[in-house]
Structure formats: structure tokens, C-alpha cells
Amino acid sequence: MTPKGLAESIRNRLFADRDNFDDALDYAYSIAKGTDNPAAVMTAVMVVVNTLANYIEQTEVEKV
């Protein structure tokens, strides 16, 4: 899968984005802090991030 294909497969236009990854994580942290269980929110966010990282790595290996 190409990087463009990867982006298209994970993008959900119902939601916004941020200028960069750090800003997006900062946003997630700020939302998590406003909940009764910020650790649970950030766990869910980081599971998605780690899964995406694994997928990107797998895609890069397949290109070689």
C-alpha cells in the first residue's frame, strides 16, 4: 500500500485534524484531562497510534 493509500484507508472526514502529530497528541491529552478517566482515554488513543505505527512499518517492509 502506498502512503497515500494508507492515509485514505484510515482517514475519517467526520473528524478534524491538526497541523502535526505532536499537536494532535496534545489535543488528545487535553480532552483526556477533561474526563473522569484520562488514563482510559489515552490508552485508547495510544492503542490506535501504536497499531498505525505497526501498519506503517509492515507496509514499508512489504515495499522492499
PyMOL Python script that loads the backbone (N, CA, C, O; Angstrom):
from pymol import cmd

cmd.read_pdbstr("""\
ATOM      1  N   MET A   1       0.846  -1.172   0.000  1.00  0.00           N
ATOM      2  CA  MET A   1       0.000   0.000   0.000  1.00  0.00           C
ATOM      3  C   MET A   1       0.894   1.239   0.000  1.00  0.00           C
ATOM      4  O   MET A   1       1.920   1.285   0.678  1.00  0.00           O
ATOM      5  N   THR A   2       0.493   2.208  -0.751  1.00  0.00           N
ATOM      6  CA  THR A   2       1.251   3.460  -0.802  1.00  0.00           C
ATOM      7  C   THR A   2       0.924   4.317   0.414  1.00  0.00           C
ATOM      8  O   THR A   2      -0.103   4.110   1.060  1.00  0.00           O
ATOM      9  N   PRO A   3       1.788   5.275   0.730  1.00  0.00           N
ATOM     10  CA  PRO A   3       1.443   6.193   1.825  1.00  0.00           C
ATOM     11  C   PRO A   3       0.096   6.895   1.602  1.00  0.00           C
ATOM     12  O   PRO A   3      -0.671   7.091   2.544  1.00  0.00           O
ATOM     13  N   LYS A   4      -0.179   7.266   0.359  1.00  0.00           N
ATOM     14  CA  LYS A   4      -1.472   7.902   0.060  1.00  0.00           C
ATOM     15  C   LYS A   4      -2.620   6.934   0.314  1.00  0.00           C
ATOM     16  O   LYS A   4      -3.650   7.318   0.868  1.00  0.00           O
ATOM     17  N   GLY A   5      -2.443   5.693  -0.085  1.00  0.00           N
ATOM     18  CA  GLY A   5      -3.473   4.681   0.155  1.00  0.00           C
ATOM     19  C   GLY A   5      -3.686   4.437   1.634  1.00  0.00           C
ATOM     20  O   GLY A   5      -4.817   4.257   2.086  1.00  0.00           O
ATOM     21  N   LEU A   6      -2.595   4.432   2.390  1.00  0.00           N
ATOM     22  CA  LEU A   6      -2.697   4.274   3.840  1.00  0.00           C
ATOM     23  C   LEU A   6      -3.496   5.424   4.434  1.00  0.00           C
ATOM     24  O   LEU A   6      -4.413   5.209   5.227  1.00  0.00           O
ATOM     25  N   ALA A   7      -3.145   6.636   4.050  1.00  0.00           N
ATOM     26  CA  ALA A   7      -3.859   7.802   4.569  1.00  0.00           C
ATOM     27  C   ALA A   7      -5.345   7.733   4.235  1.00  0.00           C
ATOM     28  O   ALA A   7      -6.190   8.016   5.085  1.00  0.00           O
ATOM     29  N   GLU A   8      -5.660   7.364   3.016  1.00  0.00           N
ATOM     30  CA  GLU A   8      -7.056   7.267   2.604  1.00  0.00           C
ATOM     31  C   GLU A   8      -7.800   6.184   3.379  1.00  0.00           C
ATOM     32  O   GLU A   8      -8.988   6.330   3.670  1.00  0.00           O
ATOM     33  N   SER A   9      -7.104   5.098   3.715  1.00  0.00           N
ATOM     34  CA  SER A   9      -7.773   3.989   4.392  1.00  0.00           C
ATOM     35  C   SER A   9      -8.067   4.282   5.861  1.00  0.00           C
ATOM     36  O   SER A   9      -8.966   3.672   6.440  1.00  0.00           O
ATOM     37  N   ILE A  10      -7.322   5.209   6.475  1.00  0.00           N
ATOM     38  CA  ILE A  10      -7.542   5.492   7.897  1.00  0.00           C
ATOM     39  C   ILE A  10      -8.249   6.813   8.162  1.00  0.00           C
ATOM     40  O   ILE A  10      -8.715   7.043   9.278  1.00  0.00           O
ATOM     41  N   ARG A  11      -8.339   7.676   7.175  1.00  0.00           N
ATOM     42  CA  ARG A  11      -8.939   8.997   7.374  1.00  0.00           C
ATOM     43  C   ARG A  11     -10.445   8.883   7.563  1.00  0.00           C
ATOM     44  O   ARG A  11     -11.121   8.126   6.865  1.00  0.00           O
ATOM     45  N   ASN A  12     -10.955   9.652   8.522  1.00  0.00           N
ATOM     46  CA  ASN A  12     -12.394   9.752   8.744  1.00  0.00           C
ATOM     47  C   ASN A  12     -12.730  11.234   8.702  1.00  0.00           C
ATOM     48  O   ASN A  12     -12.395  11.979   9.623  1.00  0.00           O
ATOM     49  N   ARG A  13     -13.379  11.651   7.654  1.00  0.00           N
ATOM     50  CA  ARG A  13     -13.642  13.073   7.440  1.00  0.00           C
ATOM     51  C   ARG A  13     -14.688  13.654   8.397  1.00  0.00           C
ATOM     52  O   ARG A  13     -14.951  14.856   8.372  1.00  0.00           O
ATOM     53  N   LEU A  14     -15.281  12.809   9.232  1.00  0.00           N
ATOM     54  CA  LEU A  14     -16.203  13.296  10.241  1.00  0.00           C
ATOM     55  C   LEU A  14     -15.458  14.110  11.302  1.00  0.00           C
ATOM     56  O   LEU A  14     -16.042  14.971  11.961  1.00  0.00           O
ATOM     57  N   PHE A  15     -14.153  13.827  11.459  1.00  0.00           N
ATOM     58  CA  PHE A  15     -13.355  14.459  12.497  1.00  0.00           C
ATOM     59  C   PHE A  15     -12.314  15.393  11.894  1.00  0.00           C
ATOM     60  O   PHE A  15     -11.929  15.260  10.732  1.00  0.00           O
ATOM     61  N   ALA A  16     -11.869  16.341  12.714  1.00  0.00           N
ATOM     62  CA  ALA A  16     -10.857  17.312  12.288  1.00  0.00           C
ATOM     63  C   ALA A  16      -9.468  16.690  12.334  1.00  0.00           C
ATOM     64  O   ALA A  16      -9.314  15.500  12.608  1.00  0.00           O
ATOM     65  N   ASP A  17      -8.477  17.498  12.067  1.00  0.00           N
ATOM     66  CA  ASP A  17      -7.087  17.083  12.200  1.00  0.00           C
ATOM     67  C   ASP A  17      -6.293  18.238  12.800  1.00  0.00           C
ATOM     68  O   ASP A  17      -6.849  19.294  13.097  1.00  0.00           O
ATOM     69  N   ARG A  18      -5.018  18.035  12.971  1.00  0.00           N
ATOM     70  CA  ARG A  18      -4.112  19.063  13.493  1.00  0.00           C
ATOM     71  C   ARG A  18      -2.958  19.221  12.518  1.00  0.00           C
ATOM     72  O   ARG A  18      -2.779  18.394  11.624  1.00  0.00           O
ATOM     73  N   ASP A  19      -2.181  20.270  12.685  1.00  0.00           N
ATOM     74  CA  ASP A  19      -1.083  20.553  11.766  1.00  0.00           C
ATOM     75  C   ASP A  19       0.025  19.503  11.812  1.00  0.00           C
ATOM     76  O   ASP A  19       0.702  19.267  10.811  1.00  0.00           O
ATOM     77  N   ASN A  20       0.210  18.873  12.978  1.00  0.00           N
ATOM     78  CA  ASN A  20       1.256  17.858  13.094  1.00  0.00           C
ATOM     79  C   ASN A  20       0.872  16.864  14.191  1.00  0.00           C
ATOM     80  O   ASN A  20      -0.097  17.055  14.925  1.00  0.00           O
ATOM     81  N   PHE A  21       1.665  15.804  14.271  1.00  0.00           N
ATOM     82  CA  PHE A  21       1.354  14.713  15.188  1.00  0.00           C
ATOM     83  C   PHE A  21       1.410  15.163  16.647  1.00  0.00           C
ATOM     84  O   PHE A  21       0.549  14.782  17.440  1.00  0.00           O
ATOM     85  N   ASP A  22       2.411  15.970  17.014  1.00  0.00           N
ATOM     86  CA  ASP A  22       2.518  16.440  18.395  1.00  0.00           C
ATOM     87  C   ASP A  22       1.294  17.255  18.804  1.00  0.00           C
ATOM     88  O   ASP A  22       0.785  17.098  19.914  1.00  0.00           O
ATOM     89  N   ASP A  23       0.824  18.120  17.918  1.00  0.00           N
ATOM     90  CA  ASP A  23      -0.371  18.901  18.223  1.00  0.00           C
ATOM     91  C   ASP A  23      -1.590  17.992  18.393  1.00  0.00           C
ATOM     92  O   ASP A  23      -2.441  18.240  19.247  1.00  0.00           O
ATOM     93  N   ALA A  24      -1.668  16.952  17.584  1.00  0.00           N
ATOM     94  CA  ALA A  24      -2.792  16.021  17.686  1.00  0.00           C
ATOM     95  C   ALA A  24      -2.759  15.280  19.027  1.00  0.00           C
ATOM     96  O   ALA A  24      -3.798  15.107  19.664  1.00  0.00           O
ATOM     97  N   LEU A  25      -1.577  14.846  19.453  1.00  0.00           N
ATOM     98  CA  LEU A  25      -1.480  14.179  20.750  1.00  0.00           C
ATOM     99  C   LEU A  25      -1.767  15.143  21.889  1.00  0.00           C
ATOM    100  O   LEU A  25      -2.417  14.766  22.864  1.00  0.00           O
ATOM    101  N   ASP A  26      -1.298  16.375  21.785  1.00  0.00           N
ATOM    102  CA  ASP A  26      -1.603  17.380  22.809  1.00  0.00           C
ATOM    103  C   ASP A  26      -3.112  17.586  22.921  1.00  0.00           C
ATOM    104  O   ASP A  26      -3.648  17.724  24.020  1.00  0.00           O
ATOM    105  N   TYR A  27      -3.786  17.606  21.781  1.00  0.00           N
ATOM    106  CA  TYR A  27      -5.239  17.741  21.780  1.00  0.00           C
ATOM    107  C   TYR A  27      -5.886  16.554  22.495  1.00  0.00           C
ATOM    108  O   TYR A  27      -6.791  16.730  23.311  1.00  0.00           O
ATOM    109  N   ALA A  28      -5.418  15.351  22.185  1.00  0.00           N
ATOM    110  CA  ALA A  28      -5.965  14.162  22.841  1.00  0.00           C
ATOM    111  C   ALA A  28      -5.746  14.217  24.351  1.00  0.00           C
ATOM    112  O   ALA A  28      -6.640  13.879  25.127  1.00  0.00           O
ATOM    113  N   TYR A  29      -4.543  14.647  24.767  1.00  0.00           N
ATOM    114  CA  TYR A  29      -4.265  14.781  26.201  1.00  0.00           C
ATOM    115  C   TYR A  29      -5.210  15.794  26.847  1.00  0.00           C
ATOM    116  O   TYR A  29      -5.710  15.563  27.948  1.00  0.00           O
ATOM    117  N   SER A  30      -5.455  16.914  26.167  1.00  0.00           N
ATOM    118  CA  SER A  30      -6.327  17.936  26.759  1.00  0.00           C
ATOM    119  C   SER A  30      -7.761  17.425  26.892  1.00  0.00           C
ATOM    120  O   SER A  30      -8.440  17.732  27.872  1.00  0.00           O
ATOM    121  N   ILE A  31      -8.218  16.660  25.929  1.00  0.00           N
ATOM    122  CA  ILE A  31      -9.555  16.067  26.011  1.00  0.00           C
ATOM    123  C   ILE A  31      -9.590  15.038  27.141  1.00  0.00           C
ATOM    124  O   ILE A  31     -10.546  14.992  27.915  1.00  0.00           O
ATOM    125  N   ALA A  32      -8.556  14.223  27.231  1.00  0.00           N
ATOM    126  CA  ALA A  32      -8.499  13.187  28.266  1.00  0.00           C
ATOM    127  C   ALA A  32      -8.546  13.801  29.661  1.00  0.00           C
ATOM    128  O   ALA A  32      -9.210  13.274  30.553  1.00  0.00           O
ATOM    129  N   LYS A  33      -7.843  14.910  29.848  1.00  0.00           N
ATOM    130  CA  LYS A  33      -7.816  15.562  31.162  1.00  0.00           C
ATOM    131  C   LYS A  33      -9.201  16.018  31.606  1.00  0.00           C
ATOM    132  O   LYS A  33      -9.460  16.141  32.803  1.00  0.00           O
ATOM    133  N   GLY A  34     -10.085  16.268  30.658  1.00  0.00           N
ATOM    134  CA  GLY A  34     -11.429  16.729  30.970  1.00  0.00           C
ATOM    135  C   GLY A  34     -12.410  15.606  31.259  1.00  0.00           C
ATOM    136  O   GLY A  34     -13.605  15.855  31.421  1.00  0.00           O
ATOM    137  N   THR A  35     -11.924  14.379  31.325  1.00  0.00           N
ATOM    138  CA  THR A  35     -12.811  13.244  31.579  1.00  0.00           C
ATOM    139  C   THR A  35     -12.593  12.696  32.986  1.00  0.00           C
ATOM    140  O   THR A  35     -11.656  13.083  33.685  1.00  0.00           O
ATOM    141  N   ASP A  36     -13.466  11.801  33.377  1.00  0.00           N
ATOM    142  CA  ASP A  36     -13.334  11.140  34.676  1.00  0.00           C
ATOM    143  C   ASP A  36     -12.219  10.098  34.682  1.00  0.00           C
ATOM    144  O   ASP A  36     -11.750   9.691  35.745  1.00  0.00           O
ATOM    145  N   ASN A  37     -11.797   9.667  33.493  1.00  0.00           N
ATOM    146  CA  ASN A  37     -10.782   8.630  33.416  1.00  0.00           C
ATOM    147  C   ASN A  37      -9.796   8.935  32.278  1.00  0.00           C
ATOM    148  O   ASN A  37      -9.830   8.282  31.236  1.00  0.00           O
ATOM    149  N   PRO A  38      -8.927   9.919  32.477  1.00  0.00           N
ATOM    150  CA  PRO A  38      -7.999  10.296  31.406  1.00  0.00           C
ATOM    151  C   PRO A  38      -7.076   9.154  30.979  1.00  0.00           C
ATOM    152  O   PRO A  38      -6.706   9.067  29.808  1.00  0.00           O
ATOM    153  N   ALA A  39      -6.702   8.281  31.910  1.00  0.00           N
ATOM    154  CA  ALA A  39      -5.825   7.165  31.543  1.00  0.00           C
ATOM    155  C   ALA A  39      -6.506   6.237  30.541  1.00  0.00           C
ATOM    156  O   ALA A  39      -5.858   5.734  29.624  1.00  0.00           O
ATOM    157  N   ALA A  40      -7.784   6.011  30.707  1.00  0.00           N
ATOM    158  CA  ALA A  40      -8.516   5.142  29.776  1.00  0.00           C
ATOM    159  C   ALA A  40      -8.587   5.774  28.394  1.00  0.00           C
ATOM    160  O   ALA A  40      -8.415   5.089  27.386  1.00  0.00           O
ATOM    161  N   VAL A  41      -8.838   7.066  28.343  1.00  0.00           N
ATOM    162  CA  VAL A  41      -8.909   7.763  27.056  1.00  0.00           C
ATOM    163  C   VAL A  41      -7.562   7.688  26.349  1.00  0.00           C
ATOM    164  O   VAL A  41      -7.502   7.358  25.165  1.00  0.00           O
ATOM    165  N   MET A  42      -6.476   7.993  27.067  1.00  0.00           N
ATOM    166  CA  MET A  42      -5.159   7.988  26.450  1.00  0.00           C
ATOM    167  C   MET A  42      -4.710   6.573  26.096  1.00  0.00           C
ATOM    168  O   MET A  42      -3.967   6.389  25.132  1.00  0.00           O
ATOM    169  N   THR A  43      -5.140   5.589  26.846  1.00  0.00           N
ATOM    170  CA  THR A  43      -4.830   4.208  26.476  1.00  0.00           C
ATOM    171  C   THR A  43      -5.456   3.891  25.123  1.00  0.00           C
ATOM    172  O   THR A  43      -4.803   3.310  24.257  1.00  0.00           O
ATOM    173  N   ALA A  44      -6.702   4.265  24.942  1.00  0.00           N
ATOM    174  CA  ALA A  44      -7.376   4.022  23.663  1.00  0.00           C
ATOM    175  C   ALA A  44      -6.680   4.767  22.527  1.00  0.00           C
ATOM    176  O   ALA A  44      -6.473   4.205  21.451  1.00  0.00           O
ATOM    177  N   VAL A  45      -6.320   6.016  22.758  1.00  0.00           N
ATOM    178  CA  VAL A  45      -5.619   6.803  21.731  1.00  0.00           C
ATOM    179  C   VAL A  45      -4.297   6.134  21.366  1.00  0.00           C
ATOM    180  O   VAL A  45      -3.979   5.991  20.185  1.00  0.00           O
ATOM    181  N   MET A  46      -3.533   5.728  22.362  1.00  0.00           N
ATOM    182  CA  MET A  46      -2.213   5.173  22.094  1.00  0.00           C
ATOM    183  C   MET A  46      -2.287   3.781  21.475  1.00  0.00           C
ATOM    184  O   MET A  46      -1.376   3.397  20.741  1.00  0.00           O
ATOM    185  N   VAL A  47      -3.331   3.020  21.744  1.00  0.00           N
ATOM    186  CA  VAL A  47      -3.528   1.742  21.052  1.00  0.00           C
ATOM    187  C   VAL A  47      -3.707   2.006  19.558  1.00  0.00           C
ATOM    188  O   VAL A  47      -3.136   1.295  18.731  1.00  0.00           O
ATOM    189  N   VAL A  48      -4.485   3.009  19.214  1.00  0.00           N
ATOM    190  CA  VAL A  48      -4.676   3.362  17.804  1.00  0.00           C
ATOM    191  C   VAL A  48      -3.353   3.822  17.195  1.00  0.00           C
ATOM    192  O   VAL A  48      -3.006   3.404  16.090  1.00  0.00           O
ATOM    193  N   VAL A  49      -2.612   4.676  17.901  1.00  0.00           N
ATOM    194  CA  VAL A  49      -1.335   5.178  17.395  1.00  0.00           C
ATOM    195  C   VAL A  49      -0.353   4.025  17.181  1.00  0.00           C
ATOM    196  O   VAL A  49       0.290   3.947  16.134  1.00  0.00           O
ATOM    197  N   ASN A  50      -0.233   3.134  18.160  1.00  0.00           N
ATOM    198  CA  ASN A  50       0.687   2.005  18.021  1.00  0.00           C
ATOM    199  C   ASN A  50       0.287   1.072  16.889  1.00  0.00           C
ATOM    200  O   ASN A  50       1.146   0.567  16.168  1.00  0.00           O
ATOM    201  N   THR A  51      -1.006   0.839  16.729  1.00  0.00           N
ATOM    202  CA  THR A  51      -1.488  -0.002  15.641  1.00  0.00           C
ATOM    203  C   THR A  51      -1.158   0.627  14.296  1.00  0.00           C
ATOM    204  O   THR A  51      -0.751  -0.067  13.365  1.00  0.00           O
ATOM    205  N   LEU A  52      -1.331   1.924  14.195  1.00  0.00           N
ATOM    206  CA  LEU A  52      -0.979   2.633  12.965  1.00  0.00           C
ATOM    207  C   LEU A  52       0.524   2.548  12.702  1.00  0.00           C
ATOM    208  O   LEU A  52       0.940   2.322  11.565  1.00  0.00           O
ATOM    209  N   ALA A  53       1.336   2.724  13.734  1.00  0.00           N
ATOM    210  CA  ALA A  53       2.789   2.617  13.576  1.00  0.00           C
ATOM    211  C   ALA A  53       3.174   1.224  13.086  1.00  0.00           C
ATOM    212  O   ALA A  53       4.011   1.089  12.193  1.00  0.00           O
ATOM    213  N   ASN A  54       2.569   0.190  13.664  1.00  0.00           N
ATOM    214  CA  ASN A  54       2.841  -1.176  13.218  1.00  0.00           C
ATOM    215  C   ASN A  54       2.476  -1.358  11.756  1.00  0.00           C
ATOM    216  O   ASN A  54       3.210  -1.992  10.998  1.00  0.00           O
ATOM    217  N   TYR A  55       1.346  -0.803  11.367  1.00  0.00           N
ATOM    218  CA  TYR A  55       0.881  -0.928   9.989  1.00  0.00           C
ATOM    219  C   TYR A  55       1.827  -0.209   9.033  1.00  0.00           C
ATOM    220  O   TYR A  55       2.133  -0.722   7.957  1.00  0.00           O
ATOM    221  N   ILE A  56       2.281   0.955   9.415  1.00  0.00           N
ATOM    222  CA  ILE A  56       3.235   1.701   8.570  1.00  0.00           C
ATOM    223  C   ILE A  56       4.522   0.899   8.412  1.00  0.00           C
ATOM    224  O   ILE A  56       5.039   0.770   7.302  1.00  0.00           O
ATOM    225  N   GLU A  57       5.045   0.359   9.515  1.00  0.00           N
ATOM    226  CA  GLU A  57       6.253  -0.457   9.439  1.00  0.00           C
ATOM    227  C   GLU A  57       6.058  -1.669   8.549  1.00  0.00           C
ATOM    228  O   GLU A  57       6.929  -1.996   7.743  1.00  0.00           O
ATOM    229  N   GLN A  58       4.931  -2.334   8.687  1.00  0.00           N
ATOM    230  CA  GLN A  58       4.630  -3.509   7.872  1.00  0.00           C
ATOM    231  C   GLN A  58       4.578  -3.129   6.400  1.00  0.00           C
ATOM    232  O   GLN A  58       5.094  -3.854   5.549  1.00  0.00           O
ATOM    233  N   THR A  59       3.960  -2.003   6.102  1.00  0.00           N
ATOM    234  CA  THR A  59       3.835  -1.546   4.723  1.00  0.00           C
ATOM    235  C   THR A  59       5.209  -1.253   4.141  1.00  0.00           C
ATOM    236  O   THR A  59       5.469  -1.581   2.983  1.00  0.00           O
ATOM    237  N   GLU A  60       6.096  -0.641   4.924  1.00  0.00           N
ATOM    238  CA  GLU A  60       7.438  -0.334   4.458  1.00  0.00           C
ATOM    239  C   GLU A  60       8.230  -1.604   4.181  1.00  0.00           C
ATOM    240  O   GLU A  60       8.969  -1.663   3.198  1.00  0.00           O
ATOM    241  N   VAL A  61       8.091  -2.627   5.029  1.00  0.00           N
ATOM    242  CA  VAL A  61       8.790  -3.901   4.839  1.00  0.00           C
ATOM    243  C   VAL A  61       8.309  -4.568   3.562  1.00  0.00           C
ATOM    244  O   VAL A  61       9.113  -5.133   2.821  1.00  0.00           O
ATOM    245  N   GLU A  62       7.013  -4.514   3.294  1.00  0.00           N
ATOM    246  CA  GLU A  62       6.455  -5.147   2.095  1.00  0.00           C
ATOM    247  C   GLU A  62       6.937  -4.480   0.818  1.00  0.00           C
ATOM    248  O   GLU A  62       6.976  -5.121  -0.232  1.00  0.00           O
ATOM    249  N   LYS A  63       7.309  -3.192   0.886  1.00  0.00           N
ATOM    250  CA  LYS A  63       7.783  -2.485  -0.302  1.00  0.00           C
ATOM    251  C   LYS A  63       9.178  -2.919  -0.706  1.00  0.00           C
ATOM    252  O   LYS A  63       9.566  -2.771  -1.865  1.00  0.00           O
ATOM    253  N   VAL A  64       9.949  -3.463   0.261  1.00  0.00           N
ATOM    254  CA  VAL A  64      11.349  -3.825  -0.029  1.00  0.00           C
ATOM    255  C   VAL A  64      11.433  -5.067  -0.849  1.00  0.00           C
ATOM    256  O   VAL A  64      12.531  -5.512  -1.183  1.00  0.00           O
TER     257      VAL A  64
END
""", "prot")
cmd.dss("prot")
cmd.show_as("cartoon", "prot")
cmd.util.cbc("prot")
cmd.orient("prot")
